[in-house]
Amino acid sequence: MGVSSGFQRFLVFFFLGLPSCANLTVSAIGPVEARNLHPVQMTALDPTPLDPGAKGKAPVVGIRTDWANLWLLNGKGQDAIHLDGEILRTEAFARIPLGDGWTFGLGLPIVHASGGVLDTFIETWHSAFGLPQNLRNRLPKDAQLVQVVRREPGGPDQVAYKLDREELALGDLPIQVHKTLVAWKGFAVGVAGGIELPTGSQNRGIGNGGLDFSLGGDLSYRGRNFAGFAWAHRVWVAQANQAKAAGLPYSDLWKAGIGGQMGMRSWLSILAQLNFETSVLKELRNDHASKNQLLLWTGARFQISPRLNFDLMVGEDLITDVSPDVTIHLSLRMRL
């Protein structure tokens, strides 16, 4: 979905129409931990972007939810992809400082896939901000069809991935270790490694059935009113059995992002972030599957108490003919 002039006007209003800057609350600084819920991308490890400048000896626990509306018409090519439905992914997580700049993190996700209830809301949102409907308003609302199909001339179609019925299941379990290397005058640099355990069912479309690995780095700047973040990770993706049987290799990923946070009140800061990733389905012969993905996140972080903060974000896809269409991100973090 491209960024229209209507949506650009919304962003200008959002960032310029708010009150003057205030000091950032130290315990509520960090990048947005939202996920891309494209259903096949979701089965691969998604390293959590962290702030290497974060300090403190207390563990952080929380819960985050990403709620995505999927819509993608089949593109040009020999193979086929159909995405119509919704995914709700909720993850309880913990980050534990280990001393000397080391942090250990893990998550426990639950995934719910369905036809959903957001179609009417999304169509209204697109109409209000001048975003194209891309024919989504011509098909039945709140239906579910999520499939990737491999086609060979003269042979039967082979389903390489499917999530075309309602599911509620445990997802793959992510584990991440982070090390802050340098922290100097507000700037910080770190490295991170991750692994994702195959606790989600690949037969039900929730996981890929194998171990994923990641290695990457991040940097941050913390000022009085503003903080900035950037990161990049390489992800090695396991090959799901159904995709292998259909002759479709999953591609390893590059994931990167950049974002900023500005203090508006002692209890409020605003955030904007771009998340980029290459496609797991790069080898699928369909131009709507092989594209890279770029999501813009905008929203706010609320400081509820010195130890508790809450994020409310909305994500829009910025590359045409890539799903998910719109994602809502909520997260609650508590420092113990």
VODRENPA-335520 format. One record per residue (C-alpha): x, y, z; residue in one letter. Coordinates in steps of 0.1 Angstrom, whole numbers, always signed. Layout:
    east   north      up   type
       X       Y       Z      A
...
//
This chain:
    east   north      up   type
      +0      +0      +0      M
     +17     +33     -11      G
     +17     +64     +11      V
      -9     +87      -3      S
     -10    +125      +1      S
     -39    +120     +26      G
     -18     +98     +48      F
     +12    +122     +45      Q
     -11    +150     +57      R
     -21    +128     +87      F
     +16    +123     +96      L
     +23    +161     +94      V
      -7    +168    +117      F
      +4    +140    +141      F
     +39    +153    +146      F
     +35    +191    +142      L
      +1    +195    +159      G
     +13    +182    +193      L
     +25    +203    +222      P
     +61    +215    +226      S
     +89    +191    +236      C
     +96    +179    +271      A
    +123    +158    +286      N
    +122    +120    +279      L
    +115     +98    +308      T
    +146     +76    +311      V
    +127     +44    +319      S
    +105     +47    +288      A
    +131     +51    +260      I
    +135     +25    +233      G
    +125     +14    +198      P
     +90      +1    +191      V
     +89     -38    +194      E
     +62     -43    +168      A
     +62     -72    +143      R
     +54     -78    +107      N
     +25    -103    +107      L
     +27    -113     +71      H
     +18    -150     +78      P
     +49    -166     +62      V
     +73    -139     +75      Q
     +57    -145    +110      M
     +70    -181    +110      T
    +106    -168    +109      A
    +126    -154    +138      L
    +121    -117    +142      D
    +149    -102    +164      P
    +136     -76    +189      T
    +152     -42    +183      P
    +168     -30    +215      L
    +184      +1    +229      D
    +221      -6    +237      P
    +221     +26    +258      G
    +195     +12    +282      A
    +208      +9    +318      K
    +195      -7    +350      G
    +199     -39    +369      K
    +162     -46    +372      A
    +145     -72    +349      P
    +118     -60    +326      V
     +86     -80    +319      V
     +56     -73    +298      G
     +31     -83    +272      I
     +28     -71    +236      R
      +1     -76    +210      T
      +2     -71    +173      D
     -32     -73    +154      W
     -29     -73    +116      A
     -54     -72     +88      N
     -42     -92     +58      L
     -52     -83     +22      W
     -33     -93      -9      L
     -46    -101     -44      L
     -26    -126     -64      N
      +1    -111     -85      G
     +17    -119    -118      K
     +37    -151    -121      G
     +35    -189    -124      Q
     +29    -194     -87      D
      +0    -180     -65      A
      -4    -163     -32      I
     -37    -154     -15      H
     -38    -134     +18      L
     -72    -125     +33      D
     -78    -127     +70      G
     -64    -114    +103      E
     -37    -125    +127      I
     -36    -116    +164      L
      -2    -124    +180      R
      +2    -119    +218      T
     +36    -124    +234      E
     +45    -124    +271      A
     +82    -115    +274      F
    +110    -109    +299      A
    +145     -92    +296      R
    +170    -100    +323      I
    +202     -80    +328      P
    +232    -103    +334      L
    +258     -77    +343      G
    +287     -62    +323      D
    +263     -50    +295      G
    +247     -84    +289      W
    +209     -89    +286      T
    +190    -122    +282      F
    +155    -121    +267      G
    +128    -146    +259      L
     +92    -146    +248      G
     +61    -169    +249      L
     +37    -161    +220      P
      +2    -172    +213      I
     -12    -167    +177      V
     -48    -165    +167      H
     -57    -165    +130      A
     -92    -160    +116      S
    -113    -141     +91      G
    -113    -113    +117      G
    -135     -83    +123      V
    -114     -53    +110      L
    -123     -52     +73      D
    -150     -25     +78      T
    -126      -4    +100      F
     -98      -7     +75      I
    -119      +4     +46      E
    -132     +34     +66      T
     -96     +43     +76      W
     -84     +41     +40      H
    -113     +63     +28      S
    -107     +89     +55      A
     -70     +93     +47      F
     -72     +89      +9      G
     -56     +54      +8      L
     -65     +31     -21      P
     -88      +2     -13      Q
     -71     -21     -38      N
    -104     -39     -45      L
    -107     -51      -9      R
    -142     -37      -7      N
    -154     -59     -36      R
    -150     -93     -18      L
    -168    -107     +13      P
    -158     -90     +46      K
    -141    -109     +74      D
    -134    -140     +53      A
    -102    -161     +56      Q
     -80    -175     +28      L
     -43    -176     +34      V
     -24    -199      +9      Q
      +9    -201     -10      V
      +6    -224     -41      V
     +34    -238     -62      R
     +24    -245     -98      R
     +42    -266    -124      E
     +31    -269    -160      P
     +12    -301    -166      G
     +12    -310    -129      G
     -11    -305     -99      P
     -10    -275     -78      D
     +10    -280     -46      Q
      +2    -259     -14      V
     +35    -247      +0      A
     +19    -229     +30      Y
     -17    -225     +43      K
     -34    -208     +72      L
     -69    -209     +58      D
     -89    -219     +89      R
     -93    -204    +123      E
     -63    -213    +146      E
     -53    -206    +182      L
     -19    -220    +190      A
     +14    -215    +206      L
     +40    -198    +183      G
     +77    -204    +180      D
     +96    -194    +211      L
    +122    -166    +206      P
    +154    -163    +228      I
    +178    -134    +224      Q
    +211    -124    +240      V
    +223     -88    +237      H
    +257     -71    +246      K
    +263     -34    +249      T
    +298     -28    +235      L
    +302     +10    +238      V
    +282     +37    +256      A
    +296     +73    +253      W
    +280    +107    +256      K
    +245     +95    +248      G
    +256     +72    +219      F
    +257     +34    +223      A
    +265      +4    +201      V
    +255     -32    +208      G
    +254     -67    +192      V
    +227     -94    +195      A
    +222    -130    +187      G
    +190    -150    +187      G
    +174    -184    +183      I
    +138    -194    +178      E
    +126    -228    +190      L
    +101    -247    +169      P
     +72    -248    +194      T
     +47    -236    +168      G
     +30    -261    +145      S
     +42    -260    +109      Q
     +12    -281     +98      N
     -12    -254    +111      R
      +8    -226     +96      G
     +20    -211    +129      I
     +57    -221    +127      G
     +83    -235    +103      N
     +93    -266    +122      G
    +130    -258    +127      G
    +155    -237    +145      L
    +160    -201    +132      D
    +191    -181    +141      F
    +200    -144    +140      S
    +230    -122    +144      L
    +230     -84    +143      G
    +238     -51    +158      G
    +222     -19    +169      D
    +230     +17    +179      L
    +212     +44    +197      S
    +214     +81    +207      Y
    +198     +94    +239      R
    +193    +132    +242      G
    +172    +152    +266      R
    +142    +155    +244      N
    +149    +131    +216      F
    +162     +95    +212      A
    +171     +77    +179      G
    +176     +41    +171      F
    +189     +19    +142      A
    +196     -18    +138      W
    +203     -45    +113      A
    +201     -84    +116      H
    +207    -114     +95      R
    +182    -142    +100      V
    +188    -178     +89      W
    +154    -194     +84      V
    +145    -231     +88      A
    +129    -249     +58      Q
     +92    -259     +65      A
     +83    -294     +54      N
     +53    -284     +33      Q
     +73    -258     +14      A
    +101    -282      +8      K
     +77    -308      -5      A
     +63    -283     -29      A
     +98    -274     -42      G
     +98    -239     -26      L
    +129    -230      -6      P
    +125    -203     +21      Y
    +150    -175     +18      S
    +171    -162     +47      D
    +163    -126     +57      L
    +178     -93     +63      W
    +160     -71     +88      K
    +167     -35     +96      A
    +151      -4    +110      G
    +154     +32    +120      I
    +133     +52    +144      G
    +130     +82    +167      G
    +112     +92    +199      Q
    +104    +127    +211      M
     +92    +137    +246      G
     +60    +158    +246      M
     +50    +157    +283      R
     +66    +140    +313      S
     +41    +112    +307      W
     +40    +112    +269      L
     +64    +107    +240      S
     +57    +102    +203      I
     +74     +77    +181      L
     +79     +70    +144      A
     +98     +40    +130      Q
    +106     +23     +97      L
    +110     -15     +97      N
    +125     -31     +66      F
    +129     -68     +58      E
    +135     -90     +27      T
    +110    -117     +18      S
    +110    -153     +30      V
     +91    -161      -3      L
    +117    -146     -26      K
    +119    -178     -46      E
     +81    -179     -52      L
     +74    -171     -88      R
     +49    -144     -80      N
     +57    -106     -80      D
     +35    -100     -49      H
     +54    -126     -28      A
     +90    -118     -37      S
     +89     -81     -28      K
    +108     -67      +1      N
     +86     -53     +29      Q
     +87     -19     +46      L
     +63      -8     +74      L
     +59     +27     +89      L
     +49     +28    +126      W
     +36     +59    +142      T
     +21     +63    +177      G
     +27     +72    +213      A
     +43     +59    +245      R
     +26     +66    +278      F
     +45     +67    +311      Q
     +19     +53    +335      I
     +43     +52    +365      S
     +81     +53    +370      P
     +83     +16    +363      R
     +54     +11    +339      L
     +49     +23    +303      N
     +25     +15    +275      F
     +28     +18    +237      D
      +0     +24    +211      L
     +12     +22    +175      M
      -3     +19    +140      V
     +16      +3    +112      G
     +11      +9     +74      E
     +28     -10     +46      D
     +47     +14     +23      L
     +55     -10      -6      I
     +26     -17     -29      T
     +10     -52     -31      D
     +26     -64      +2      V
      +6     -75     +32      S
      -3     -69     +61      P
     -24     -39     +52      D
     -27     -23     +87      V
     -13     -35    +120      T
     -22     -23    +155      I
      +5     -27    +181      H
      +0     -25    +219      L
     +26     -32    +245      S
     +29     -29    +283      L
     +63     -31    +300      R
     +71     -31    +337      M
    +105     -28    +353      R
    +106     -49    +384      L
//
